[in-house]
Amino acid sequence: MGTNSVREQLILEVKDRLGELAGIKTVMRVMPEYSDLQSFAVTQFPAIAIVGRLPLPVQKKSSRRPAGVDTFLSQLSLDLYCYLMVNENVDTEISDVLDDIWAKLYADPTRGGLATETEVTMEDNVVYWPPFAAFKVIAKITYQHDTGGI
């Protein structure tokens, strides 16, 4: 059931959309270790690792029909860890990648009809360990589902 859950479909939809960005070279669903990043080729950067959190139910809507199914409005947060390999103009590279991600996530806030809205936030710190830099974007996706799956 989990491979077809709305949560999994949302994660895959975001992964596919970010994979369409010309400025992003690698999109993965695992958090790389520092040693993993060191083994990446320069052509694999910028890279994004998507980590899905557990959905948080925000509202329950009880069915008024006799055999009706209750529905829930939940919020799924996806942590998008963005990794760059840059020696110069780190701030410019961060701005370019952030602009691309921001525009792509807001281009379809319904995630292809799977969600009701998408909100993009970020952590305000950037981590530097030359030649790498990393920052985190958070996509908060609100969606509806029933009791048959999350």
N, C-alpha and C positions, 0 to 999 in steps of 0.2 A: 504494500500500500504506500510506503514512504516514497518510492521512486516516482510515483504519480501524484504525490501530494501537491497542494497549491504552493506550499513553502518551497518544495524542490523545483517546481515549475518557475517560480519567481527568481530563484537563485540562477537557474539556467538562462532565463530571459535576460537578466542583468549581465551575466557572463557573455552571452552572445552579442548583446549591444555594445559592450565595452570592447569586445574583440573586433568590432567593425571600425574602431578608431584607427586612423592611419598612424597617429602618434604613439600608440600603445603597441608594443611588440609581443608581449606575453601576458596572457590572462590564465590564472590557475586557481584551483580550489584548495590548495594546501599552503600553509605558511612555510616559506623557505627558511632554513637555518642560514646563518652567516656563511657557512661553508658552501651551501647550495648556491648562494649569490656569487661567491667567488668562482664557482665553476661555470656560471652563465657566460656566454659569449657577449661581447659588447653589443652585438646586433639584437640581443634578446631584451634590451632595456629601451624604454621604461617597461616595467613589469607590474602587474597588479595581482595580488592574492585576495580572493574573496572568501570571507569566513562568515557563515550565517549563524546568527544567534537563534535562540528559541523564541518563537512568537509569543507576544504578551497579549492575552485577550483584553480588550477594552470595553466591549459591550456585548451582551447576550440579547438576542431577539427571539422570544418564545413564539412558536407557531400557534396561531389561533384555530387552525384546522384540526379536526380530530386525529388524523394520522400524519399530521405535519411534522416537519423536522425543524428543530431549533437551529438558528444560524448565529454565528459569532462574527464580530468585527475584531480583528487582531492586528497588531503592529509587529512587523518583522524588521529587525535591524540587520543590515549587511555591513560588515566592516570591510572596507576596501583599503588594503595596505598597498601603498604605491611606492615602488622602489626605482630609484634613478641611479645611473652611473655617470657622473659628470665631474670634470675637473675644473671647469670654468663656467661662469654664469649659472650657478645653481638656482638662484632665485628666479631667473628667467625661465629655466627649464621647468621648475615647479609651477610657475604661473601658467605656462603653456599646457602642461598635463592637467592641472586642475581645471582650467577653462574647458578643455575637451571633455573631461568627465562630467563636469557640471552641465554643460550643454546637452550631452548625450542622455543623462539621467532625467533631465527636465523636458526633453523632446517628446517623450511619451510617459507622463506620470502615471498612467493606468497600466503600464507594463503589458501592453498588448491586450488590454481588457481583463487582466487577472486581478488588478488592484483598483482601489478607489482613489488613491493618491500616493505620491512619492515626495518625501521631504529630504533634502540633502543638507547635512551638517558636516563639520569636520573638527578634528582636534587641532588646537592652535599651535602645537609644537611640531617642529621638524627635527628629525634625528639625523646627525651627520657622523659618518665614520668613513672618511675618504678612502676610495673614490665614490662611496655610496652616500645617498641621502634617502630618507624615507619619511612619509607622512601618511595620515589616515583620514579617509573620507567615510562618512557613515550615511548610508541610504536607508531611511526609515520608510518602509512600505506598508501602507494600511490596506488590508484586504478582507474579504468576506469568505467564510467557509462554513460548512455544516458540521454535524457531529460525526460524520463518516470519515473525516480526515482533516488534518491541520495544514 
